[in-house]
Amino acid sequence: MDIIIKNGLIIDGTGNPGYYGNVLVDGDSITISRQSVDHIESNEVIDAAGQIVCPGFIDLHSHTGLTILGLPHHDPKIRQGVTTELIGIDGISHAPFRTTAELEEYIWFDSGLNGYPPSTPDWLTVADFLSKYDNSVAVNIAYILGNSPVRIWATGWEDKRATKQEINMMKSVVAEAMQEGAWGISTGLDYPPGSYADTNELIELSKVVEKYAGFYHTHARSELMWQPGNGIMAPWEEAIDIGFASGIPIHLTHYRQGKQGLGSHLDYLELVEDNRAKGLDVTFDCYTYPFSSTSLVIAIPQWAKSGGPRALLERLQDKEQRKKIRKDMRHEFLNNNWLTNFNLESNKKFEGKLLDDIADLRQQDRIDALFDLLIEENLSVCTVGTGTNQHTLPDFVSHPYGMIASDSILLGEFPSPRSYGCFPIVLAEFVKAEKQLKLPEAIRKMTSFPAQRLGLKNRGVLKDGFKADIVVFDYTNIKAPATKETPKIYPEGINYVIVNGKIVIDKGTNTGVLAGQSLRRGKD
């Protein structure tokens, strides 16, 4: 036997109450025993007395697919107990592309959200991209196809309605990606060029994904709620329409009530409940902190981003275009948001500061400061702010159709604290301190439920024959100390993390083992 974890309280991920027993790890799979294991020889023995043993956490929203290639030990996530991440989120995935030049241009455009790989990308296909992770990173990587690269393949960066011929081309790209291991399709309908897709285009692509038993993972089209005649729920109603029209399961990501007073949180929860009652397989994930985070480019109107990053920078440097952009831009991303991920030495003093304060230091109007910072930093600035009603977060976290996901962005010195504490804070605050849900249910929301949504066959539950992705934590001492002011602090109480049968966190210390695998649809 390779590892024996004995004497722990096993909470298996199903939502059932825990039981005392032992987990035996042989290679990359497990066996559960409720008998004495003292007579069994093992290379490693972990005495988990007084601790919880559960499946590794599965994060269905992560923007770490590029940064993990440069920092493969992945401390911010593995130290939370995360053993599997889904990348390619918000319509932003990094395969397939025709040429390296097209791929590099796309990486550049969203660099304030996803960062850069450590060197020039040497992949174009989904298959080649997934091969970059096998035994090269600390966690397992699952991939979902973003609709932005699909659109670039057929229409480039143009803000236009796709023709029937172009949609057929996109459908071929989607089918090939699904055959190479993608788990579904994601959309980020505030992020060009995927945001230029209309509802019909998304329905047609979803029909292809549904044939491969994939799902639709969506950052909804927020601008719909502001259009005349629409209500607050219009962005998510579009996703529901896509589900019914294509037959595809729907997953609403970072689903939460926005600022206090922006509709009722009950409207959000009823949308899910009512449409499940009508037969649609719809689920959601939600934040565990009230902070949102994204690229500062999101504040720029959609039309100004047509043509890609070079066209955007040209407009930002044109006096007349700046006037027009100023008039049309989204100011909700500017109020009470702080900025991070500055690369120029002269700008590093602005890390963690509000835009208004930065503008004062630069002796500029705040909009001119924003434009100039995007130019100087080549679009790579990240913004973090309070875009969520913290008073209603518990209702989303505890809802039976919701699961936990981090939306982690590992950029800058002042990222959202969720990137370092999303999962442990559920245990420390929502369960232990506030008692807003029971421990077995909380663990289900971070293990078997996301595994079920993704379609994983043998992960997310501690069960005979399942893969050995395991967390051992001290429930009494679990803490998530990351805050807005000090976000880059690791959690406490996550004592062991095992990935594919290898110990990656040992008594709270990263062993340096890179045991992660790419998880491919149809195989895993």
Residue pairs with C-beta under 8 A, 6 or more apart in sequence:
1 24
1 25
1 26
1 40
1 41
1 42
1 43
2 25
2 26
2 27
2 42
2 43
2 44
2 501
3 24
3 25
3 42
3 43
3 44
3 45
3 46
3 468
3 498
3 501
3 503
4 22
4 23
4 24
4 25
4 37
4 40
4 42
4 44
4 45
4 46
5 22
5 23
5 24
5 25
5 46
5 48
5 53
5 470
5 472
5 496
6 22
6 37
6 45
6 46
6 47
6 48
6 49
7 20
7 22
7 47
7 48
7 49
8 20
8 21
8 22
8 23
8 48
8 49
8 51
8 52
8 53
8 472
9 18
9 19
9 20
9 48
9 51
9 52
9 53
10 18
10 19
10 20
10 21
10 23
10 32
10 53
10 54
10 462
11 17
11 18
11 52
11 53
11 54
11 439
11 440
11 443
12 18
12 32
12 54
12 55
12 461
12 462
12 463
13 54
13 55
13 443
13 444
13 447
13 448
13 451
13 460
13 461
13 462
14 440
14 444
14 448
14 461
15 440
15 441
15 443
15 444
15 448
16 440
17 440
18 52
18 439
18 440
19 34
20 34
21 32
21 33
21 34
22 32
22 33
22 34
22 35
22 37
23 30
23 31
23 32
23 33
23 53
23 462
23 470
24 30
24 31
24 32
24 33
24 37
24 40
24 42
25 468
25 470
25 498
25 501
26 501
27 468
27 501
28 467
28 468
28 500
28 501
29 458
29 465
29 466
29 467
29 468
29 501
30 462
30 463
30 464
30 465
30 466
30 467
30 468
30 470
31 464
31 465
32 462
32 463
32 464
44 503
46 472
46 496
48 472
48 496
50 474
50 476
51 472
51 473
51 474
51 475
51 495
52 439
52 471
52 472
52 473
52 474
52 475
53 462
53 470
53 471
53 472
54 443
54 447
54 462
54 470
54 471
54 473
55 83
55 443
55 447
55 448
55 459
55 460
55 461
55 462
55 469
55 470
55 471
56 81
56 82
56 83
56 84
56 447
56 459
56 469
56 470
56 471
56 497
56 498
56 499
57 80
57 81
57 82
57 83
57 84
57 404
57 423
57 446
57 447
57 471
58 82
58 83
58 84
58 85
58 86
58 446
58 447
58 450
58 451
58 454
58 456
58 459
58 460
59 77
59 82
59 84
59 85
59 86
59 404
59 405
59 406
59 408
59 422
59 423
59 450
60 86
60 217
60 251
60 253
60 285
60 403
60 405
60 450
60 453
60 454
61 86
61 89
61 253
61 254
61 285
61 405
61 406
61 407
61 408
62 77
62 85
62 86
62 87
62 89
62 405
62 406
62 407
62 408
63 87
63 89
63 90
63 92
63 113
63 114
63 115
63 407
63 408
63 409
63 410
64 74
64 77
64 85
64 87
64 408
64 409
64 410
65 87
65 88
65 93
65 94
65 114
65 141
65 143
66 94
66 107
66 114
66 115
66 116
66 117
67 114
67 115
67 116
67 410
67 411
68 74
68 133
68 137
68 138
68 139
68 141
69 117
69 118
69 132
69 136
69 137
70 116
70 117
70 118
71 410
72 136
72 137
72 138
72 514
73 138
73 510
73 512
73 514
74 137
74 138
74 139
75 490
75 510
76 408
76 410
76 419
76 420
76 488
76 490
77 85
77 138
77 139
77 406
77 408
77 419
78 138
78 139
78 497
78 499
78 504
78 505
78 510
79 490
79 491
79 494
79 497
79 505
79 508
79 510
80 420
80 421
80 422
80 423
80 424
80 491
80 494
81 423
81 424
81 471
81 473
81 494
81 497
82 139
82 406
82 423
83 139
83 140
83 469
83 470
83 471
83 497
83 498
83 499
84 139
84 140
84 141
84 142
84 456
84 459
84 469
84 519
85 139
85 140
85 141
85 142
86 142
86 143
86 144
86 183
86 217
86 454
87 93
87 141
87 142
87 143
87 144
88 94
88 143
88 144
88 145
88 146
88 182
88 186
89 144
89 146
89 186
89 188
89 217
89 219
89 253
89 407
90 113
90 146
90 186
90 187
90 188
90 191
90 219
90 253
91 146
91 147
91 148
91 186
91 187
91 188
91 189
91 191
91 194
91 195
91 219
92 110
92 113
92 114
92 146
92 148
92 186
92 188
92 191
92 194
93 143
93 144
93 145
93 146
93 148
93 149
93 186
94 103
94 106
94 107
94 114
94 121
94 129
94 149
95 103
95 123
95 124
95 125
95 126
95 128
95 129
95 143
95 149
95 177
96 124
96 125
96 126
96 149
96 153
96 173
96 176
96 177
97 103
97 106
97 124
97 149
97 152
97 153
98 124
98 153
99 124
100 120
100 121
100 124
102 152
103 121
103 124
104 120
104 121
105 308
105 309
105 310
106 148
106 149
106 152
107 114
107 116
107 117
107 121
108 309
108 378
108 379
109 192
109 297
109 305
109 308
109 309
109 312
109 379
110 191
110 295
110 297
111 295
111 378
111 379
111 380
112 294
112 295
112 296
112 297
112 341
112 379
112 380
112 381
112 382
112 383
112 411
113 191
113 294
113 295
113 382
113 409
113 411
114 409
115 341
115 410
115 411
122 128
123 129
123 131
123 132
125 180
126 143
126 145
126 176
126 177
126 180
126 181
126 182
127 180
127 181
129 143
130 141
130 143
130 180
130 181
130 518
130 520
131 518
133 141
133 516
133 517
133 518
134 516
134 517
134 518
135 514
135 515
135 516
135 517
136 514
136 516
137 514
137 516
138 499
138 504
138 510
138 513
138 514
138 515
138 516
139 499
139 516
140 459
140 469
140 499
140 500
140 516
140 517
140 518
140 519
141 516
141 517
141 518
141 519
142 183
142 454
142 456
142 518
142 519
142 524
143 181
143 182
143 183
143 518
143 520
144 182
144 183
144 184
144 185
144 186
144 217
145 174
145 177
145 178
145 182
145 184
145 185
145 186
145 209
146 185
146 186
146 187
146 188
146 194
147 185
147 186
147 187
147 194
147 197
147 202
147 205
148 188
148 191
148 192
148 193
148 194
149 173
150 170
150 173
150 174
150 177
150 185
150 194
150 205
151 162
151 170
151 193
151 194
151 196
151 197
152 193
153 169
153 170
153 173
154 162
154 166
154 167
154 169
154 170
154 173
155 162
155 166
155 193
155 196
156 193
156 308
157 192
157 193
157 305
157 306
157 307
157 308
157 311
158 193
158 196
158 306
158 307
159 192
159 193
159 196
159 302
159 303
159 305
159 306
160 196
161 198
161 201
162 170
162 197
162 198
162 201
167 201
167 204
167 205
170 201
170 204
170 205
171 204
171 205
171 207
171 208
174 185
174 205
174 208
174 209
175 208
175 212
178 208
178 209
178 212
178 214
178 521
179 212
180 520
181 518
181 519
181 520
181 521
181 522
181 523
182 214
182 521
183 214
183 215
183 454
183 455
183 521
184 209
184 214
184 215
184 216
184 217
184 248
184 521
185 205
185 206
185 209
185 214
185 216
185 217
186 216
186 217
186 218
186 219
186 253
187 194
187 197
187 202
187 216
187 217
187 218
187 219
188 194
188 195
188 218
188 219
189 195
189 197
189 218
189 219
189 220
189 221
189 222
189 235
189 238
190 219
190 221
190 222
190 223
190 298
191 219
191 298
192 302
192 305
192 306
193 306
193 308
195 221
195 302
196 302
196 306
199 238
199 241
199 242
202 216
202 242
203 241
203 242
203 245
203 246
204 246
206 216
206 242
206 243
206 245
206 246
206 248
207 246
207 247
207 248
209 215
209 216
209 246
209 248
210 246
210 247
210 248
212 521
212 522
213 455
213 521
214 248
214 455
214 521
215 248
215 249
215 250
215 251
215 453
215 454
215 455
216 239
216 242
216 243
216 246
216 248
216 249
216 250
216 251
217 251
217 253
218 239
218 242
218 250
218 251
218 252
218 253
219 253
219 254
220 235
220 236
220 238
220 239
220 252
221 235
221 238
222 235
223 235
223 302
224 230
224 234
224 235
224 238
225 231
225 232
225 233
225 234
225 235
227 234
231 263
232 262
232 263
232 267
233 263
233 267
233 268
233 271
236 252
236 255
236 268
236 271
237 271
239 250
239 252
240 250
240 271
240 275
240 280
240 282
242 248
242 250
243 249
243 250
243 275
243 280
243 281
243 282
244 278
244 280
249 280
249 281
249 282
249 283
249 453
250 280
250 281
250 282
250 283
251 282
251 283
251 284
251 285
251 453
252 272
252 282
252 283
252 284
252 285
253 284
253 285
253 405
253 407
254 285
254 286
254 287
254 292
254 405
254 407
255 268
255 272
255 284
255 285
255 286
255 396
255 402
256 265
256 268
256 286
256 287
256 388
256 389
256 392
256 393
256 396
257 263
257 264
257 265
257 268
257 388
257 389
257 392
257 396
258 387
258 388
258 389
259 387
259 388
259 389
260 389
260 391
262 389
265 389
265 392
265 395
265 396
268 396
269 395
269 396
269 399
272 282
272 283
272 284
272 399
272 401
273 401
275 282
276 282
276 401
282 401
283 401
283 402
283 403
283 449
283 453
284 396
284 399
284 401
284 402
284 403
285 402
285 403
285 404
285 405
285 450
286 393
286 396
286 397
286 399
286 402
286 403
286 404
286 405
287 388
287 393
287 396
287 407
287 418
287 422
288 393
288 397
288 404
288 418
288 421
288 422
288 423
288 425
288 426
288 429
288 430
289 388
289 416
289 417
289 418
289 421
289 422
289 425
290 386
290 387
290 388
290 389
290 390
290 393
291 384
291 385
291 386
291 387
291 388
291 416
291 417
291 418
291 484
292 384
292 385
292 386
292 387
292 388
292 407
292 416
293 382
293 383
293 384
293 385
293 407
293 409
293 415
293 416
293 418
294 333
294 382
294 383
294 409
295 379
295 381
295 382
295 383
296 333
296 339
296 370
296 373
296 374
296 381
296 382
296 383
297 305
297 312
297 374
297 379
298 330
298 333
298 383
299 329
299 330
299 331
299 333
299 334
299 370
299 383
300 312
300 316
300 325
300 329
300 330
300 374
301 325
301 328
301 329
301 330
303 328
304 312
304 315
304 316
304 321
304 324
304 325
304 328
305 311
305 312
309 379
312 379
313 374
313 375
313 378
313 379
314 321
315 321
315 322
315 325
316 322
316 325
316 371
316 374
316 375
317 375
322 368
322 371
325 371
326 367
329 367
332 387
333 383
333 385
334 355
334 366
334 370
335 385
336 354
336 385
336 386
337 354
337 355
337 383
337 384
337 385
338 352
338 353
338 354
338 355
338 383
338 384
338 385
338 414
339 350
339 351
339 352
339 353
339 354
339 355
339 358
339 373
339 381
339 382
339 383
339 384
340 351
340 352
340 381
340 382
340 383
340 384
340 411
340 412
340 413
340 414
340 415
341 377
341 380
341 381
341 382
341 411
341 412
342 348
342 350
342 351
342 377
342 381
342 412
343 377
343 378
343 380
344 376
344 377
347 373
347 376
347 377
349 361
350 358
350 361
350 373
351 412
351 413
351 414
352 413
352 414
353 361
355 366
355 369
355 370
356 366
358 366
358 369
358 373
359 365
359 366
359 368
359 369
362 369
362 372
364 372
373 381
374 381
380 411
382 409
382 411
382 412
382 415
384 414
384 415
384 416
394 430
394 434
394 436
396 402
397 404
397 426
397 430
397 436
397 437
397 445
398 430
398 436
398 437
398 441
402 445
403 445
403 446
403 449
403 450
403 453
404 422
404 423
404 426
404 445
404 446
404 450
405 422
405 450
406 418
406 419
406 422
406 423
407 416
407 418
408 415
408 416
408 418
408 419
408 422
409 415
409 416
409 419
410 419
413 488
414 487
415 487
415 488
416 487
417 482
417 483
417 484
417 487
418 482
419 482
419 487
420 480
420 482
420 487
420 488
420 489
420 490
420 491
421 480
421 481
421 482
421 489
421 491
423 446
423 491
424 473
424 478
424 479
424 480
424 491
424 492
424 493
424 494
425 480
425 491
426 442
426 445
426 446
427 439
427 442
427 473
427 475
427 478
427 493
428 478
428 479
428 480
428 491
428 493
429 480
430 436
430 437
430 442
431 437
431 438
431 439
431 442
432 475
432 478
437 445
439 475
447 460
447 461
448 460
448 461
449 460
450 460
451 459
451 460
451 461
452 460
455 521
456 519
456 524
457 524
458 465
458 466
458 467
458 524
459 466
459 467
459 469
459 519
459 524
460 466
462 470
467 500
467 501
468 498
468 499
468 500
468 501
469 498
469 499
469 500
470 496
470 497
470 498
471 494
471 496
471 497
471 498
472 495
472 496
472 497
473 493
473 494
473 495
474 493
474 495
475 493
476 493
477 492
477 493
478 491
478 492
478 493
478 494
479 491
479 492
479 493
480 491
481 489
481 491
481 492
482 488
482 489
482 490
482 491
483 489
492 508
494 505
494 508
495 505
495 507
495 508
496 503
496 505
496 506
496 507
497 503
497 504
497 505
498 504
499 513
499 515
499 516
500 515
500 516
500 517
501 515
502 513
502 515
503 511
503 513
504 510
504 511
504 513
504 515
505 511
517 524
